[in-house]
Amino acid sequence: MLSLEQVNALGNILNKTFAKSSSPGGDRSVTGSIENNTLILKFISIVQFASDQSLRDQTDRISEESVKILGDTVKTIKKQFKASTGTTLKLKDDTSRDNVEVVSGSIHAPRKLAYYRRVHTLIIKE
């Protein structure tokens, strides 16, 4: 279990680095939180599509991209934690799941919108 100082350091890293993290275009975001001994990272992106096939293609692409972005996020968190506390943050992958939620679109509209979400949980080890 992390000490109080380490929890505070990790919380500060998540708040300062990722609390308002998004792409310059505002179409993706990564946020993080701590719950008990679990680090929860959330990726969200807006997907625009014209057909079901287009949605499947874009979902495959954004799925790969989300895994890479969250992997880079974990590396950044570990690096900043080490710089802040002098100790190594040990994390073990727990679950990573995604979903797509269509938020707008009608049968007559050529363009539809969906949210792509991925939640990646990691166990904080001693």
N, C-alpha and C positions, 0 to 999 in steps of 0.2 A: 504494500500500500504506500502511496506517496505521502510525504510529510506535508504539513500545512503550507510551508513555504513553497514546496514544489507544486502543490495544487494551485496556489496563488500565481506562481510563475506561468504555469500552463494556461490558466484562465486569462492572464494578461496577454499571452501570445495569441490565444484564440480571439480575444476582443480587439486587440490592436491590429492584428494582421489580417484576420479573416471575417470579422464581424460585418464589415461593409465591403467585402471583396466581391467584385464582379468584373466582367470584361468591359473594355472601353465602350462597346456597343450596347451594354446593358442587357445582353441576351443570355448571360450565364452568371451563376453565383455559387460560391462555396462558403458554407458556414460550419462552425464547429461548436460542440458543447461537451461538457463532462457530466456523466451521470454515474454515481458510485465509482466503480473501477473501470468504467467504459468511456472511451472517447468516441463520440458520434460525429461523423462528417456528413454533410448534406450538400449534394450538387443539384442544381436546378437549371434548366435551360428552356427557352421558348423555341418551339419547332413550328415552322410554317410548312404546310403541305397542300397539294392539290388533289391527290388521290390516295387510296389505301396503300398502293404499291409505293408511292413516294414516301408516305409515312414510315413504312417498314424499312425502306432504304436509309432514310435519315435517322431512324431509331438505331439501326445497326452502327452507323457512323458515330452518332453522338454517344452511344454506349461505350465504344472503344475510347473515345475522347474523354469521357467522364472517368474511366478507370485510370487513364494516364494522368489526368489533372489531379485526381484524388491521391494517386501515388506520389506525385510531385509535392502535394500539400503535406503529406505525412513526412516526407524528407525535410521540408522546410520547417515544420513543427519540431522535429527531432533536433535539427541544427540550432534553431533558436533556443530550445530548451537547454541544450548543452552549453550554449553561450551564456545563458541567463543563470543557470544553477551550478554548472560545472559537473553535472552528473548526466548519465545517459538515460534517455527515456526509452524503455523497452515496451514495445507494442506487439500484440499478436492479433492477426486478422481473425475476426469472428464471423461476421456476415456482410454481404454486399448484395443488395437487391435494388431493382429498379422498377419503375412503372411509367406509363404514359397516360395522361389525362387529357382528353379532347375538351377544350374549353369554349370554343366557338366554331360555328360552321353550320351552314344550312345546306340543304340539298341543292339549292340554286347558286350558292356562293362558290366561286372558283377556288378561293383560298380559305384554308381552315387553320386554326391555331391549336397547339397542344403544349402541355407542360411535360417535359421529360424530367424525372426525378430519380436520383440514386442516393440511397442511404448506406453508408459504409460504417460498420462498427468495429472497433478495435478494443481488445482487452489490455488494460494497463497492467504490466507485470512489474514485480519488484526487482 
